[in-house]
Amino acid sequence: MAFFTIACAFHDTERLLEKTLPLAIRSITRPTRHDFEVILVADRATDDAVARLLPRLEEFGVDELRFRRTDRNSFAGLPSNNFHGNNFTVTNPYLIVFTDDSFIWKTDENFDVLDATARLFEQNPEVTLLSKVDDHEEWDSPLIDVGPEIEPGVRSVNRVVDQFMAYETRRFEPVARRFGAWDRDVFTGKMGFEYHWEALASHVGRTGGRSIAWPGQWPLRVRHCDLRFNAGSMHGTQDEDIKLKCFERLLETEGLHKK
């Protein structure tokens, strides 16, 4: 058996979190033969929001709540860089991360996501990262095949999206450190020079003979509970009411449609 750390990034969407988080944990961990821990990372959350979360951790299925203030020693660029940079851990061999506005739905209740993830890493030593988002066509950077399939139904692709990412931590960490992953001035949001954790992780995963796995045929649907301001924009509305409507539509269609 393997041990997984499963971490969810939370900011301030409490009404959405109470819907997305239990569903995501259930989809990822039930059933499984592996051990795991669930961590809720309250990055950029208010003191009041964190206080309200504390008595609900058991309800949500969370083992640990992490809260870090971001007024000092923050990573530049997208706010999500703080979540990734401050909470990446090599304590356990596998780390799965997702966001509080991720809709994660399993179409086969007997499919063991953790077992499939561990097997994929174990049988393909070049695979450093795994990612899956089914509405990737909405994003500003296209998903492109960069080689033959890693195995049937699993593509080798150019990038990751943090709606759902899995790391083989011991393969990722030393290379990411050389690339400056934990240097707080590496990332930038400056127009025309944007460089964020997703870009660095994608760089680690597609260089030096390493691969990023995209298991498109797994019975797992992952979609972003938000709409784009403009087609091809990297920015969503960040409106919780819109995100809730997206979630309800995704739930109604089992992850196929959010409009």
Residue pairs with C-beta under 8 A, 6 or more apart in sequence:
1 33
1 34
1 35
2 34
2 35
2 92
2 93
2 94
2 114
2 118
3 34
3 35
3 36
3 37
3 92
3 93
3 94
4 34
4 35
4 36
4 37
4 92
4 94
4 95
4 96
4 114
4 117
4 118
5 36
5 37
5 39
5 89
5 91
5 92
5 94
5 95
5 96
6 25
6 28
6 29
6 36
6 37
6 38
6 39
6 95
6 96
6 97
7 38
7 39
7 40
7 41
7 87
7 95
7 96
7 97
7 98
8 21
8 24
8 38
8 39
8 40
8 41
8 97
8 98
8 99
8 100
9 41
9 43
9 80
9 83
9 97
9 98
9 99
9 100
9 162
10 17
10 40
10 41
10 42
10 43
10 45
10 53
10 100
11 42
11 43
11 44
11 45
11 79
11 100
12 44
12 45
12 46
12 49
12 240
13 100
13 101
13 240
13 243
14 49
14 52
14 53
15 240
15 244
16 100
16 101
16 225
16 240
16 243
16 244
16 247
17 60
17 100
18 56
18 60
19 244
19 247
19 251
20 100
20 101
20 102
20 103
20 104
20 225
20 247
21 40
21 60
21 61
21 62
21 100
22 59
22 60
22 61
23 103
23 104
23 105
24 98
24 102
24 104
25 38
25 60
25 61
26 61
27 104
27 105
27 106
27 113
27 220
28 96
28 104
28 113
28 114
29 36
29 38
29 113
29 114
30 109
31 110
31 112
32 112
32 113
32 114
32 115
33 112
33 114
33 115
34 112
34 114
34 115
34 118
36 114
37 63
37 64
37 92
38 61
38 62
38 63
38 64
39 62
39 63
39 64
39 65
39 66
39 87
40 53
40 57
40 60
40 62
40 64
40 65
40 66
41 66
41 68
41 83
41 87
42 49
42 50
42 53
42 65
42 66
42 67
42 68
43 68
43 70
43 79
43 80
43 82
43 83
43 86
43 87
44 70
44 79
44 82
45 53
45 67
50 65
50 67
53 65
54 65
57 63
57 65
66 87
68 82
68 86
70 79
70 82
73 184
74 82
74 184
75 81
75 82
75 85
75 86
75 184
75 187
75 197
76 184
76 185
76 186
76 187
76 188
76 189
77 187
77 188
77 189
77 194
77 195
77 196
77 197
78 187
78 189
78 196
78 197
80 99
80 162
80 196
80 197
81 187
81 196
81 197
83 97
84 97
84 162
84 197
84 201
85 181
85 182
85 184
85 197
87 97
88 95
88 167
88 169
88 173
88 176
88 181
89 95
89 169
90 169
90 170
90 173
92 169
93 168
93 169
93 170
94 114
94 117
94 118
94 121
94 166
94 167
94 168
94 169
95 166
95 167
95 169
96 114
96 117
96 164
96 165
96 166
96 167
97 162
97 164
97 165
97 166
97 167
98 104
98 162
98 163
98 164
98 165
98 222
99 162
99 163
99 224
101 163
101 224
101 225
101 226
101 243
102 163
102 164
102 222
102 223
102 224
102 225
103 221
103 222
103 223
103 224
103 225
103 246
103 247
103 250
103 251
103 255
103 258
104 164
104 220
104 221
104 222
105 220
105 221
105 222
105 250
105 251
105 254
105 255
106 113
106 219
106 220
106 221
107 219
107 220
107 221
107 254
107 255
108 219
111 218
111 219
111 220
113 218
113 220
116 215
116 218
117 130
117 166
120 127
120 130
120 150
120 151
120 154
120 213
120 215
121 127
121 130
121 166
121 168
123 151
124 150
124 151
124 211
124 213
125 171
126 150
126 209
126 210
126 211
127 150
127 168
127 210
127 211
127 212
127 213
128 167
128 168
128 171
128 172
128 175
128 204
128 205
128 210
128 211
128 212
129 160
129 165
129 166
129 167
129 168
129 172
129 201
129 202
129 204
129 205
129 212
129 213
130 165
130 166
130 212
130 213
130 214
130 215
131 157
131 159
131 160
131 161
131 162
131 164
131 165
131 166
131 212
131 213
131 214
132 164
132 214
132 215
132 216
132 218
132 220
132 222
133 139
133 161
133 163
133 164
133 222
133 223
133 224
134 221
134 222
134 223
134 255
135 223
135 224
135 258
136 143
136 161
137 143
138 224
138 228
138 231
138 232
139 161
139 232
139 234
140 232
140 233
140 234
141 159
141 234
143 157
143 158
143 159
143 214
144 157
144 158
144 159
145 155
145 156
145 157
145 158
146 156
146 157
146 158
146 206
147 156
147 211
148 156
149 155
149 156
150 156
150 211
150 213
152 217
153 215
153 216
153 217
153 218
154 213
154 214
154 215
154 216
154 217
155 213
155 214
155 216
156 211
156 212
156 213
156 214
157 206
157 212
157 213
157 214
158 202
158 206
158 212
159 198
159 199
159 202
159 206
159 212
160 198
160 201
160 202
160 205
160 212
161 198
162 197
162 198
163 222
163 223
163 224
164 222
165 201
171 210
172 201
172 204
172 205
175 204
175 208
175 210
176 182
176 200
176 201
176 204
179 186
179 200
179 203
179 204
180 186
180 200
181 197
181 200
181 204
186 195
186 200
187 195
187 196
187 197
187 200
188 194
188 195
189 196
202 212
204 210
205 211
205 212
206 212
221 254
221 255
221 256
222 255
223 246
223 250
223 255
223 258
224 236
224 246
225 243
225 244
225 246
225 247
225 250
225 258
226 236
226 237
226 238
226 239
226 242
226 243
226 246
227 236
227 237
227 242
227 246
227 258
227 259
228 235
228 236
228 237
229 235
229 236
229 237
237 243
246 258
246 259
247 258
249 257
249 258
249 259
250 256
250 257
250 258
